[in-house]
């Protein structure tokens, strides 16, 4: 389970580093495109054991 946690944290970090949340921020004209909660979701799956884990982190609360 510890290796899952490490992989999940890396996935969430990658989402933050690549600034994917910028798609949900106001555009240049200041127009808001999305006002709901923005989540980062990391998923891992072990094909041998068929076990999966997920980590969900809120990047922005609903406006």
N, CA, C and O atoms as CSV, one atom per row, in Angstrom:
chain,resi,resn,atom,element,x,y,z
A,1,UNK,N,N,0.821,-1.193,0.000
A,1,UNK,CA,C,0.000,0.000,0.000
A,1,UNK,C,C,0.867,1.260,0.000
A,1,UNK,O,O,0.456,2.304,-0.506
A,2,UNK,N,N,2.047,1.155,0.560
A,2,UNK,CA,C,2.935,2.318,0.623
A,2,UNK,C,C,3.392,2.751,-0.764
A,2,UNK,O,O,3.513,3.946,-1.034
A,3,UNK,N,N,3.650,1.771,-1.657
A,3,UNK,CA,C,4.058,2.137,-3.019
A,3,UNK,C,C,2.918,2.840,-3.757
A,3,UNK,O,O,3.166,3.702,-4.600
A,4,UNK,N,N,1.661,2.477,-3.444
A,4,UNK,CA,C,0.510,3.160,-4.041
A,4,UNK,C,C,0.488,4.628,-3.624
A,4,UNK,O,O,0.289,5.515,-4.454
A,5,UNK,N,N,0.695,4.875,-2.338
A,5,UNK,CA,C,0.675,6.243,-1.828
A,5,UNK,C,C,1.720,7.108,-2.514
A,5,UNK,O,O,1.448,8.253,-2.875
A,6,UNK,N,N,2.900,6.564,-2.689
A,6,UNK,CA,C,3.976,7.296,-3.344
A,6,UNK,C,C,3.600,7.636,-4.788
A,6,UNK,O,O,3.805,8.765,-5.234
A,7,UNK,N,N,3.055,6.668,-5.511
A,7,UNK,CA,C,2.649,6.893,-6.902
A,7,UNK,C,C,1.520,7.912,-6.985
A,7,UNK,O,O,1.507,8.760,-7.877
A,8,UNK,N,N,0.579,7.829,-6.063
A,8,UNK,CA,C,-0.546,8.763,-6.071
A,8,UNK,C,C,-0.087,10.196,-5.812
A,8,UNK,O,O,-0.552,11.130,-6.465
A,9,UNK,N,N,0.813,10.362,-4.871
A,9,UNK,CA,C,1.328,11.705,-4.574
A,9,UNK,C,C,2.074,12.277,-5.777
A,9,UNK,O,O,2.000,13.478,-6.041
A,10,UNK,N,N,2.794,11.420,-6.509
A,10,UNK,CA,C,3.494,11.867,-7.719
A,10,UNK,C,C,2.491,12.316,-8.777
A,10,UNK,O,O,2.711,13.314,-9.463
A,11,UNK,N,N,1.391,11.579,-8.908
A,11,UNK,CA,C,0.369,11.941,-9.896
A,11,UNK,C,C,-0.261,13.294,-9.573
A,11,UNK,O,O,-0.439,14.128,-10.461
A,12,UNK,N,N,-0.595,13.510,-8.309
A,12,UNK,CA,C,-1.184,14.791,-7.898
A,12,UNK,C,C,-0.181,15.919,-8.104
A,12,UNK,O,O,-0.552,17.006,-8.548
A,13,UNK,N,N,1.079,15.672,-7.787
A,13,UNK,CA,C,2.120,16.684,-7.996
A,13,UNK,C,C,2.240,17.036,-9.476
A,13,UNK,O,O,2.407,18.205,-9.824
A,14,UNK,N,N,2.156,16.034,-10.347
A,14,UNK,CA,C,2.236,16.282,-11.784
A,14,UNK,C,C,1.065,17.147,-12.253
A,14,UNK,O,O,1.251,18.040,-13.080
A,15,UNK,N,N,-0.128,16.893,-11.737
A,15,UNK,CA,C,-1.301,17.703,-12.085
A,15,UNK,C,C,-1.060,19.161,-11.689
A,15,UNK,O,O,-1.374,20.079,-12.447
A,16,UNK,N,N,-0.503,19.362,-10.500
A,16,UNK,CA,C,-0.216,20.729,-10.029
A,16,UNK,C,C,0.910,21.358,-10.840
A,16,UNK,O,O,0.807,22.517,-11.242
A,17,UNK,N,N,1.987,20.609,-11.087
A,17,UNK,CA,C,3.143,21.145,-11.820
A,17,UNK,C,C,2.781,21.554,-13.242
A,17,UNK,O,O,3.291,22.554,-13.748
A,18,UNK,N,N,1.912,20.796,-13.886
A,18,UNK,CA,C,1.519,21.105,-15.262
A,18,UNK,C,C,0.407,22.150,-15.317
A,18,UNK,O,O,-0.039,22.536,-16.397
A,19,UNK,N,N,-0.037,22.605,-14.141
A,19,UNK,CA,C,-1.000,23.700,-14.009
A,19,UNK,C,C,-2.298,23.427,-14.776
A,19,UNK,O,O,-2.829,24.312,-15.447
A,20,UNK,N,N,-2.793,22.216,-14.671
A,20,UNK,CA,C,-4.033,21.865,-15.358
A,20,UNK,C,C,-5.222,22.692,-14.869
A,20,UNK,O,O,-6.205,22.844,-15.595
A,21,UNK,N,N,-5.147,23.224,-13.655
A,21,UNK,CA,C,-6.244,24.024,-13.125
A,21,UNK,C,C,-6.456,25.305,-13.936
A,21,UNK,O,O,-7.537,25.892,-13.883
A,22,UNK,N,N,-5.447,25.742,-14.680
A,22,UNK,CA,C,-5.570,26.989,-15.443
A,22,UNK,C,C,-6.721,26.933,-16.450
A,22,UNK,O,O,-7.251,27.975,-16.835
A,23,UNK,N,N,-7.110,25.746,-16.875
A,23,UNK,CA,C,-8.246,25.607,-17.798
A,23,UNK,C,C,-9.553,26.035,-17.158
A,23,UNK,O,O,-10.516,26.350,-17.857
A,24,UNK,N,N,-9.591,26.049,-15.836
A,24,UNK,CA,C,-10.819,26.369,-15.120
A,24,UNK,C,C,-10.808,27.773,-14.524
A,24,UNK,O,O,-11.774,28.184,-13.881
A,25,UNK,N,N,-9.722,28.507,-14.735
A,25,UNK,CA,C,-9.612,29.868,-14.221
A,25,UNK,C,C,-10.200,30.852,-15.226
A,25,UNK,O,O,-10.400,30.500,-16.388
A,26,UNK,N,N,-10.480,32.092,-14.790
A,26,UNK,CA,C,-11.008,33.087,-15.734
A,26,UNK,C,C,-10.054,33.284,-16.911
A,26,UNK,O,O,-8.835,33.220,-16.751
A,27,UNK,N,N,-10.626,33.525,-18.102
A,27,UNK,CA,C,-9.796,33.738,-19.289
A,27,UNK,C,C,-9.264,35.177,-19.302
A,27,UNK,O,O,-9.474,35.927,-18.349
A,28,UNK,N,N,-8.589,35.553,-20.366
A,28,UNK,CA,C,-7.953,36.872,-20.462
A,28,UNK,C,C,-8.963,38.001,-20.291
A,28,UNK,O,O,-8.648,39.034,-19.700
A,29,UNK,N,N,-10.172,37.809,-20.807
A,29,UNK,CA,C,-11.214,38.833,-20.699
A,29,UNK,C,C,-11.857,38.840,-19.317
A,29,UNK,O,O,-12.739,39.654,-19.046
A,30,UNK,N,N,-11.422,37.944,-18.450
A,30,UNK,CA,C,-11.963,37.879,-17.096
A,30,UNK,C,C,-13.240,37.066,-16.986
A,30,UNK,O,O,-13.872,37.032,-15.930
A,31,UNK,N,N,-13.618,36.417,-18.066
A,31,UNK,CA,C,-14.827,35.622,-18.071
A,31,UNK,C,C,-14.579,34.284,-17.375
A,31,UNK,O,O,-13.627,33.573,-17.697
A,32,UNK,N,N,-15.433,33.958,-16.432
A,32,UNK,CA,C,-15.303,32.706,-15.687
A,32,UNK,C,C,-15.990,31.602,-16.472
A,32,UNK,O,O,-17.166,31.714,-16.819
A,33,UNK,N,N,-15.248,30.530,-16.751
A,33,UNK,CA,C,-15.783,29.430,-17.545
A,33,UNK,C,C,-16.405,28.331,-16.696
A,33,UNK,O,O,-17.332,27.653,-17.140
A,34,UNK,N,N,-15.903,28.150,-15.483
A,34,UNK,CA,C,-16.390,27.060,-14.639
A,34,UNK,C,C,-16.374,27.531,-13.198
A,34,UNK,O,O,-15.365,28.054,-12.725
A,35,UNK,N,N,-17.482,27.351,-12.498
A,35,UNK,CA,C,-17.573,27.857,-11.124
A,35,UNK,C,C,-17.641,26.749,-10.081
A,35,UNK,O,O,-17.737,27.039,-8.889
A,36,UNK,N,N,-17.595,25.501,-10.498
A,36,UNK,CA,C,-17.679,24.389,-9.550
A,36,UNK,C,C,-16.351,24.069,-8.888
A,36,UNK,O,O,-15.330,24.699,-9.166
A,37,UNK,N,N,-16.384,23.090,-8.020
A,37,UNK,CA,C,-15.186,22.621,-7.334
A,37,UNK,C,C,-14.260,21.943,-8.335
A,37,UNK,O,O,-14.720,21.200,-9.201
A,38,UNK,N,N,-12.952,22.195,-8.222
A,38,UNK,CA,C,-11.964,21.567,-9.102
A,38,UNK,C,C,-11.171,20.562,-8.270
A,38,UNK,O,O,-10.602,20.909,-7.235
A,39,UNK,N,N,-11.142,19.320,-8.734
A,39,UNK,CA,C,-10.462,18.242,-8.018
A,39,UNK,C,C,-9.294,17.712,-8.836
A,39,UNK,O,O,-9.333,17.704,-10.067
A,40,UNK,N,N,-8.255,17.269,-8.135
A,40,UNK,CA,C,-7.167,16.512,-8.748
A,40,UNK,C,C,-7.359,15.075,-8.273
A,40,UNK,O,O,-7.497,14.821,-7.077
A,41,UNK,N,N,-7.367,14.144,-9.214
A,41,UNK,CA,C,-7.617,12.741,-8.870
A,41,UNK,C,C,-6.471,11.883,-9.402
A,41,UNK,O,O,-6.171,11.898,-10.596
A,42,UNK,N,N,-5.840,11.139,-8.503
A,42,UNK,CA,C,-4.793,10.198,-8.881
A,42,UNK,C,C,-5.306,8.783,-8.677
A,42,UNK,O,O,-5.908,8.485,-7.646
A,43,UNK,N,N,-5.073,7.908,-9.647
A,43,UNK,CA,C,-5.522,6.515,-9.575
A,43,UNK,C,C,-4.359,5.575,-9.847
A,43,UNK,O,O,-3.537,5.844,-10.722
A,44,UNK,N,N,-4.283,4.489,-9.116
A,44,UNK,CA,C,-3.309,3.440,-9.400
A,44,UNK,C,C,-4.024,2.091,-9.378
A,44,UNK,O,O,-5.042,1.914,-8.708
A,45,UNK,N,N,-3.465,1.152,-10.126
A,45,UNK,CA,C,-4.070,-0.174,-10.235
A,45,UNK,C,C,-2.962,-1.205,-10.390
A,45,UNK,O,O,-2.071,-1.051,-11.225
A,46,UNK,N,N,-3.022,-2.252,-9.584
A,46,UNK,CA,C,-2.065,-3.346,-9.666
A,46,UNK,C,C,-2.720,-4.487,-10.445
A,46,UNK,O,O,-3.692,-5.080,-9.977
A,47,UNK,N,N,-2.194,-4.794,-11.622
A,47,UNK,CA,C,-2.795,-5.818,-12.474
A,47,UNK,C,C,-2.722,-7.207,-11.866
A,47,UNK,O,O,-3.592,-8.041,-12.117
A,48,UNK,N,N,-1.700,-7.464,-11.073
A,48,UNK,CA,C,-1.549,-8.798,-10.491
A,48,UNK,C,C,-2.551,-9.039,-9.369
A,48,UNK,O,O,-3.214,-10.075,-9.339
A,49,UNK,N,N,-2.660,-8.097,-8.456
A,49,UNK,CA,C,-3.538,-8.276,-7.300
A,49,UNK,C,C,-4.946,-7.738,-7.541
A,49,UNK,O,O,-5.855,-7.986,-6.749
A,50,UNK,N,N,-5.121,-7.001,-8.639
A,50,UNK,CA,C,-6.407,-6.362,-8.981
A,50,UNK,C,C,-6.813,-5.317,-7.936
A,50,UNK,O,O,-7.988,-4.970,-7.814
A,51,UNK,N,N,-5.834,-4.829,-7.193
A,51,UNK,CA,C,-6.089,-3.820,-6.161
A,51,UNK,C,C,-5.897,-2.431,-6.759
A,51,UNK,O,O,-4.992,-2.202,-7.562
A,52,UNK,N,N,-6.760,-1.515,-6.353
A,52,UNK,CA,C,-6.629,-0.143,-6.828
A,52,UNK,C,C,-6.747,0.829,-5.655
A,52,UNK,O,O,-7.322,0.503,-4.616
A,53,UNK,N,N,-6.199,2.016,-5.838
A,53,UNK,CA,C,-6.266,3.077,-4.841
A,53,UNK,C,C,-6.468,4.399,-5.562
A,53,UNK,O,O,-6.122,4.543,-6.735
A,54,UNK,N,N,-7.026,5.347,-4.853
A,54,UNK,CA,C,-7.150,6.675,-5.438
A,54,UNK,C,C,-6.895,7.725,-4.359
A,54,UNK,O,O,-7.065,7.478,-3.165
A,55,UNK,N,N,-6.486,8.894,-4.818
A,55,UNK,CA,C,-6.265,10.040,-3.952
A,55,UNK,C,C,-6.963,11.213,-4.611
A,55,UNK,O,O,-6.722,11.502,-5.783
A,56,UNK,N,N,-7.820,11.887,-3.872
A,56,UNK,CA,C,-8.560,13.026,-4.396
A,56,UNK,C,C,-8.204,14.249,-3.560
A,56,UNK,O,O,-8.274,14.224,-2.331
A,57,UNK,N,N,-7.825,15.311,-4.246
A,57,UNK,CA,C,-7.434,16.536,-3.563
A,57,UNK,C,C,-8.178,17.717,-4.210
A,57,UNK,O,O,-8.254,17.822,-5.434
A,58,UNK,N,N,-8.715,18.588,-3.375
A,58,UNK,CA,C,-9.412,19.769,-3.868
A,58,UNK,C,C,-8.387,20.829,-4.256
A,58,UNK,O,O,-7.567,21.242,-3.436
A,59,UNK,N,N,-8.440,21.268,-5.519
A,59,UNK,CA,C,-7.549,22.336,-5.972
A,59,UNK,C,C,-8.193,23.695,-5.814
A,59,UNK,O,O,-7.508,24.688,-5.566
A,60,UNK,N,N,-9.533,23.748,-5.958
A,60,UNK,CA,C,-10.251,25.001,-5.764
A,60,UNK,C,C,-11.688,24.673,-5.340
A,60,UNK,O,O,-12.328,23.784,-5.902
A,61,UNK,N,N,-12.170,25.397,-4.354
A,61,UNK,CA,C,-13.557,25.230,-3.909
A,61,UNK,C,C,-14.487,25.889,-4.930
A,61,UNK,O,O,-14.045,26.692,-5.752
A,62,UNK,N,N,-15.759,25.549,-4.875
A,62,UNK,CA,C,-16.734,26.151,-5.778
A,62,UNK,C,C,-16.816,27.647,-5.522
A,62,UNK,O,O,-16.676,28.114,-4.392
A,63,UNK,N,N,-17.045,28.385,-6.603
A,63,UNK,CA,C,-17.116,29.849,-6.498
A,63,UNK,C,C,-18.541,30.298,-6.250
A,63,UNK,O,O,-18.800,31.495,-6.134
